Amino acid sequence: MLIIFSSNATGDITMFGDDAERLINMMGHSGTIPSAIAAKDIPVVLERLKKAVETETDDLTDDGADDDEDEPKVGIAGRAFPLIEMLTRAAREDCSVMWRKQ
């Protein structure tokens, strides 16, 4: 499953469902898909997500289960970056952010 985040302040962002749901929960949202964050609530949600990403730790060590050793590991900070940028621009331009399943 893919999740598409949209805002009039930016283009769309598409993420794998598990990663998107994790970030939605880190924003303090119920995890409902589809859903949205009103423009007036964006600054609070943005700060909540930033703090959650700072405190979150990812286990990026190789557990031997992956055969492709050349594949780079991407942590939650890297996955959250586009959404944080979207929320930042949405806050600046007073726009809402929505998400839906693809």
N, C-alpha and C positions, 0 to 999 in steps of 0.2 A: 504494500500500500504506500502511496505517496501522499504527502500533505503539501498544499500550496498556500503560502502566506501572501497576502495582497494588501497593498496600501496605495492610495493616490499619490503619496509622496515618493514612491519608488516603483521599480518593476517588481514582478513576482519572484518569490523564492520557492523552490521546490526542494523538499527534504524527504528522506525515507521516514516512514511512519513512526518507527520506534524512537528515532532521534527527535523528531518533531514533538511527539507526545511527551518525551522527557523534558524538553525545553518549555512546553506549554505548562507542565506541572511546576517547573522551576519558577515560572512567572507568577505562580500562585493561582492559576486558573484551574477550573474543575477538570479540564481535559476533554470537554465536550467538543466534538467535531461534527459539523461546522460550528464556528462561533466567531466572536470578535471582541476587540477591546475598544471602547469608546475613546475618542481623542483626549478627553479630559482625564482619563485614567492612565494614559500612556506613561507619563513621567514616573508614577509610583511603580508600575509594572516593570519599567526599564531598570530602575534601581534595584528592585527585587531580583530580577534576572542576573544583573551584574554581580550582586553579592553572592547569589547562589553559585554562579560559575566560578567565582574566586575561591569559594570554600569547597567546591566539589573536587574530588580527586578521581582520576581515571587510572585504571590498571592497564597500562599500555605495554606490559611485558609480554613476551611471546610464551604462550602456554604449550607450544608444540602442536596445536591442533590445526594450524594454518599451514598449508603446503607452500604458499607463495610468500617467501621471505622478502621479496622485493617490494611488496605492497606496503605503502606508508601507513602508519597508525595515526589516526586523527582523534584527538581528545575532545572533550566537551567544549572547551574554550574555542577551538577551531570550528566546531559545528555551530556554536552559538553566535559567532562573529557576524554572519550576514543578518541574522535576526536582530542582533543588538544595533547594527547599523540602520536597519529598517525602522526600528522603534525610535532611534535617535532622530532620524529625519522626520518621522511621523510626528514626534513631539514638537519639533521645530516648526513644522508646517501645519500643526493642529489638525492632523488627519487620523482617522481610525485605522486599525489593522485587523484584517479578517483572515480566517483560514478555513480550508475545505479539503475534502478528500479528492484525489485525482482518480 
